[in-house]
Amino acid sequence: DFVQPSVATLTRVCSYDRAGLGASDGVPVGRNGADVVADLEQLLSQSGETGPFVLVGHSFGALFVRLYTATHPDEVSGVILVDAVHEAWWERAAALLPPATATDSLRLHNFRTFITRGYRLPEQTPEGINIPATVAQVVAAGDLGDRPLLVLVAGIPTVIAPGLPPDLEAQLDELLQQTLPDELLSLSSFSMRLPVDDSGHNIPQEQPDAVVVAIRTMLDVTRMGQ
């Protein structure tokens, strides 16, 4: 709602609610990224939209954007990832956890449970997604080649709720805001990092103009290449 009106002055822009979210119908629990890609493919086809497309994915949606691009490479001219979830987040975050002790806080206990086991349960996600299956699909999809890629990274750490040990929280913040975004940049030989220092994770709500600028930049880049 904050981004689309401005982008509509630049080009045709479409958004949708994935199955199980927003105004879309619910679906059986246990679907994966390939199912989401198939939904989007059908939606674009039946609505008469034709590419090439610039795909913009925020947070968890970044995984689906990458998977769609790998599945339909000729349809995607550019990719924008907005404070994206990286497929290695769960495994790498779990590796940072200290050994469990009887004195662990409830916050640490709950985080440990989620990051090691809970995320594997589709019913724990809002749209019933099988995260391990989706991660495997994204890993198998490979990189983006020389396709233009913009990676927006929030400067204010808000993904990890407070209450974890400070040293662990600092390590998780570095993983989220530096290490994994840098690895996303390596997905394309034509990539750029765009820091959004005055925003938390919800960049489209907190700093929508940053997303609009990224889309305008990508449009300029892709049109020059046509």
C-alpha positions in Angstrom: 0.0 0.0 0.0 2.9 2.4 0.7 5.0 1.4 -2.3 2.6 0.5 -5.1 1.0 3.9 -5.9 4.4 5.5 -6.4 5.7 2.7 -8.6 2.5 2.9 -10.7 3.6 6.3 -11.9 6.7 4.6 -13.4 5.5 1.4 -14.8 2.7 -1.2 -14.5 2.9 -2.8 -11.1 1.1 -5.8 -9.6 1.0 -7.3 -6.1 -0.9 -10.2 -4.6 -1.5 -12.1 -1.4 0.1 -15.6 -1.4 -2.2 -18.5 -0.7 -3.1 -18.6 3.0 -2.3 -14.9 3.5 -4.4 -11.7 3.3 -7.5 -12.0 1.1 -6.4 -15.2 -0.6 -7.9 -18.6 0.2 -6.3 -21.0 2.6 -4.4 -24.1 1.4 -3.4 -27.4 2.8 -0.4 -27.3 5.2 2.9 -28.6 3.9 3.2 -26.8 0.6 6.7 -25.7 -0.6 8.3 -23.0 -2.7 7.6 -24.8 -6.0 3.9 -24.7 -5.1 4.1 -20.9 -4.5 5.9 -20.5 -7.9 3.2 -22.5 -9.6 0.6 -20.3 -8.1 2.3 -17.1 -9.3 2.8 -18.6 -12.8 -0.9 -19.4 -13.0 -1.9 -16.0 -11.6 0.2 -14.1 -14.2 -1.0 -16.3 -17.0 -4.7 -16.1 -16.2 -4.5 -12.3 -15.6 -2.9 -11.8 -19.0 0.4 -10.3 -17.6 3.4 -10.8 -19.8 7.1 -10.4 -19.0 9.8 -9.7 -18.7 9.2 -8.9 -15.1 11.1 -7.2 -12.3 10.4 -9.3 -9.2 10.5 -7.7 -5.8 10.5 -9.9 -2.7 10.5 -8.9 0.9 11.6 -11.1 3.8 10.4 -14.7 3.3 9.1 -13.7 -0.2 12.7 -13.3 -1.4 13.0 -17.1 -1.4 10.0 -17.4 -3.7 11.3 -14.6 -6.0 14.6 -16.4 -6.5 12.9 -19.7 -7.1 10.5 -18.2 -9.7 13.5 -16.7 -11.4 15.3 -20.0 -11.6 12.1 -21.7 -12.8 11.3 -19.1 -15.5 14.6 -17.3 -16.3 13.4 -15.9 -19.6 10.5 -14.1 -17.8 12.6 -12.1 -15.3 14.7 -9.2 -16.2 15.7 -8.1 -12.7 15.4 -9.0 -9.0 15.1 -6.9 -5.9 15.4 -8.5 -2.5 14.2 -6.4 0.4 15.7 -7.4 3.7 15.6 -10.9 2.4 15.5 -14.2 4.3 18.6 -16.2 3.3 18.1 -20.0 2.9 21.0 -20.6 5.3 19.5 -18.4 8.1 18.1 -21.2 10.3 21.2 -23.5 10.1 23.7 -20.7 10.6 21.8 -19.1 13.4 21.5 -22.5 15.2 25.3 -22.9 14.9 25.8 -19.7 16.9 23.8 -20.9 19.9 25.7 -21.6 23.1 25.3 -25.1 24.7 22.0 -25.4 26.5 22.1 -25.0 30.3 19.6 -25.2 33.1 19.9 -21.5 33.6 18.9 -20.5 30.0 16.3 -17.8 29.9 12.8 -18.6 28.5 13.6 -16.4 25.6 16.7 -18.3 24.7 15.0 -21.6 25.3 12.1 -20.7 22.9 14.5 -19.3 20.3 16.6 -22.5 20.5 13.5 -24.6 20.1 12.3 -22.7 17.1 15.6 -22.3 15.2 16.5 -26.0 15.6 13.2 -27.8 15.4 10.1 -25.5 15.3 10.8 -24.0 11.9 10.6 -27.5 10.4 6.9 -27.7 11.2 4.8 -26.2 8.4 1.9 -25.5 10.8 4.3 -23.1 12.6 4.4 -20.8 9.6 1.5 -18.4 8.7 1.0 -20.0 5.2 1.8 -23.6 6.1 5.1 -23.7 4.2 7.5 -26.6 4.4 10.6 -24.5 5.0 13.3 -27.3 4.8 11.8 -28.4 1.4 11.7 -24.8 0.2 15.3 -24.2 1.3 16.5 -27.3 -0.6 14.7 -26.1 -3.7 16.3 -22.6 -3.5 19.8 -24.2 -2.9 19.3 -26.4 -6.0 18.1 -23.4 -8.1 21.6 -21.9 -8.1 22.6 -18.3 -8.7 21.2 -15.5 -10.9 24.0 -15.3 -13.4 24.4 -11.8 -14.7 20.8 -10.8 -14.1 20.7 -7.4 -12.3 20.2 -7.8 -8.5 19.5 -5.1 -5.9 19.7 -6.1 -2.2 18.2 -3.7 0.3 19.4 -4.2 3.9 17.8 -2.8 7.0 20.1 -0.9 9.3 18.0 -1.3 12.5 18.0 -4.8 13.9 14.4 -5.7 14.6 14.1 -9.3 13.4 15.6 -10.8 16.6 13.4 -10.0 19.6 15.3 -8.6 22.6 16.0 -10.9 25.5 18.8 -13.1 24.2 22.3 -12.9 25.6 23.9 -9.7 24.3 26.8 -11.5 22.7 24.5 -13.9 20.9 22.2 -11.1 19.8 25.2 -9.2 18.3 26.4 -12.3 16.4 22.8 -12.9 15.0 22.6 -9.2 14.0 25.9 -9.5 12.1 24.7 -12.6 10.4 21.4 -11.0 9.4 22.7 -7.6 8.4 26.2 -8.3 7.0 27.2 -11.8 6.4 24.0 -13.2 4.7 23.3 -10.1 2.6 26.9 -10.2 1.3 26.3 -13.8 0.3 23.1 -12.7 -1.5 25.1 -10.1 -3.5 27.3 -13.0 -4.8 24.3 -14.5 -6.5 24.7 -12.2 -9.4 27.7 -10.7 -11.2 25.7 -7.5 -11.6 24.6 -6.8 -8.0 24.4 -3.8 -5.6 23.8 -3.5 -1.9 21.4 -0.6 -0.9 21.6 0.0 2.9 18.5 1.4 4.5 20.0 2.6 7.7 16.9 4.3 9.2 14.6 1.2 8.8 14.0 -2.0 10.6 13.0 -5.2 8.9 9.7 -3.9 7.5 11.3 -1.6 5.0 8.1 -1.4 2.7 6.2 0.1 5.7 8.9 2.1 7.4 10.9 3.5 4.4 8.8 2.8 1.3 10.6 5.4 -0.7 13.7 3.2 -0.5 11.9 0.4 -2.2 10.5 2.8 -4.8 14.0 4.2 -5.6 15.3 0.6 -5.9 12.5 -0.2 -8.4 13.1 3.0 -10.4 16.9 2.1 -10.5 16.2 -1.4 -11.6 13.8 -0.2 -14.3 16.5 2.2 -15.7 19.0 -0.7 -15.7 16.8 -3.2 -17.4 15.5 -0.7 -20.0 19.1 0.2 -21.0 19.7 -3.5 -21.6 16.8 -4.0 -23.9 
